[in-house]
């Protein structure tokens, strides 16, 4: 799928998608996570043919370029891009995994609802990701950008982790949010085939205390890659469809 590159004062943002000229149609903005393939989440464009759907990789992922993986800078970039690309439109922001750190931080007034797939708000507890990242980085020491991203986003450097605390994103939430999570709990650290959910018990408890948040659990046995399960994908589509209808 072809890319549109939108240049902002905070850096470039790369998009694919479908834009309707009818301003009454809602907009779904999608951002994926770290170290994803170039076509990550492009299928979402065809899930909702009647809506404007724009998909952007996390800055610096896939074939995109960035000088910094700083989450605050990524938020500023998206906040500047949305009004330029789809002015005066109501937007549902859909973040996946690390992408939630950006979408949940957006303060563009066009954002009227949030959907977060496998959100997390601290990085130190993420043992499945951290173990996998250490192995990947050790096997590819030439990937300087990957080392930079691991440090700036997750606080991972060598065998040490400096916790990146993003709990303010939940405290500062101003619009309704749907959180979709795998059923297998993050805790405790254990041998596991694949990854369990990366949403910790602490995160789930904090979301349960926020009246703006509705939590949705995937099917039994599901983990972080919930969209890989037919029942999980059906749940994601249903939650997004209802969010788009509510945005109208």
TAVEN-V651515 format. One record per backbone hydrogen bond with DSSP energy under -0.5 kcal/mol. CO is the residue of the C=O (numbers start at 1). NH is the residue of the N-H. E is the energy in kcal/mol with one decimal. If there is no record, write none. Layout:
BEGIN
co:nh:e
CO:NH:E
CO:NH:E
END
This chain:
BEGIN
co:nh:e
4:6:-0.6
4:15:-3.0
5:7:-0.6
6:8:-0.5
6:13:-2.1
8:11:-1.3
11:8:-1.4
13:6:-3.2
14:57:-0.5
15:4:-2.4
16:55:-3.1
18:20:-0.5
18:53:-1.9
21:23:-0.7
22:25:-1.5
26:52:-2.2
27:29:-0.6
27:92:-3.3
28:30:-0.5
28:54:-2.5
29:94:-3.4
30:56:-3.0
31:96:-2.2
33:58:-0.5
37:40:-1.8
39:42:-1.9
41:44:-1.4
42:45:-1.4
43:46:-0.9
43:47:-0.7
44:47:-0.7
44:48:-0.9
48:51:-1.7
51:53:-0.6
52:28:-3.1
53:18:-2.4
54:30:-2.7
55:16:-1.6
56:32:-0.9
58:61:-2.6
61:64:-2.0
70:74:-2.0
71:75:-2.4
72:76:-2.0
73:77:-2.2
74:78:-2.2
75:79:-2.7
76:80:-1.7
77:81:-1.6
78:82:-2.4
79:83:-0.7
80:84:-0.7
81:85:-2.3
82:86:-3.0
86:89:-1.0
90:27:-2.1
91:93:-0.5
91:112:-2.6
91:113:-1.1
92:29:-2.8
92:94:-0.5
93:95:-0.6
93:115:-2.9
94:31:-2.3
95:117:-3.0
96:99:-2.3
97:100:-2.0
98:101:-1.5
99:102:-1.0
99:103:-2.5
100:104:-2.5
102:105:-1.0
103:106:-1.2
108:111:-2.1
110:91:-2.7
110:112:-0.6
112:176:-0.5
113:93:-2.3
114:178:-2.4
115:95:-2.2
116:118:-0.7
116:180:-3.0
117:97:-3.1
121:166:-3.7
123:126:-1.5
125:127:-2.3
126:130:-2.7
127:131:-2.5
128:132:-1.8
129:133:-3.1
130:134:-2.4
131:135:-1.8
132:136:-2.3
133:137:-2.8
134:138:-2.2
135:139:-1.5
136:140:-0.8
140:143:-2.0
142:144:-2.0
143:147:-1.7
144:148:-2.3
145:149:-2.6
146:150:-2.5
147:151:-1.9
148:152:-2.9
149:153:-2.5
149:154:-0.7
150:154:-1.0
150:156:-2.3
151:155:-1.5
155:157:-0.6
155:162:-2.8
157:160:-2.2
160:157:-2.5
161:163:-0.7
163:165:-0.7
164:123:-0.9
164:166:-0.7
166:169:-1.8
167:170:-0.7
167:171:-1.8
168:172:-2.6
170:173:-1.1
176:114:-2.4
177:179:-0.5
177:214:-2.5
178:116:-3.1
178:180:-0.5
179:216:-2.9
180:118:-3.5
181:218:-2.7
184:197:-2.6
192:194:-1.0
195:224:-1.2
196:224:-0.6
198:200:-0.8
199:186:-0.6
200:204:-2.4
201:205:-2.2
202:206:-2.1
203:207:-2.4
204:208:-2.0
205:209:-1.0
207:210:-1.3
209:211:-0.6
210:213:-1.8
212:177:-2.9
214:179:-2.7
216:181:-2.6
219:183:-0.6
219:222:-2.1
222:184:-3.2
224:226:-1.7
225:228:-1.7
226:229:-1.9
229:233:-3.1
230:234:-2.2
231:235:-1.9
232:236:-2.4
233:237:-2.5
234:238:-2.2
235:239:-2.5
236:240:-2.5
237:241:-2.7
238:242:-2.2
239:243:-2.0
240:244:-2.5
241:245:-2.1
242:246:-2.3
243:247:-1.7
244:248:-0.7
245:248:-0.8
END
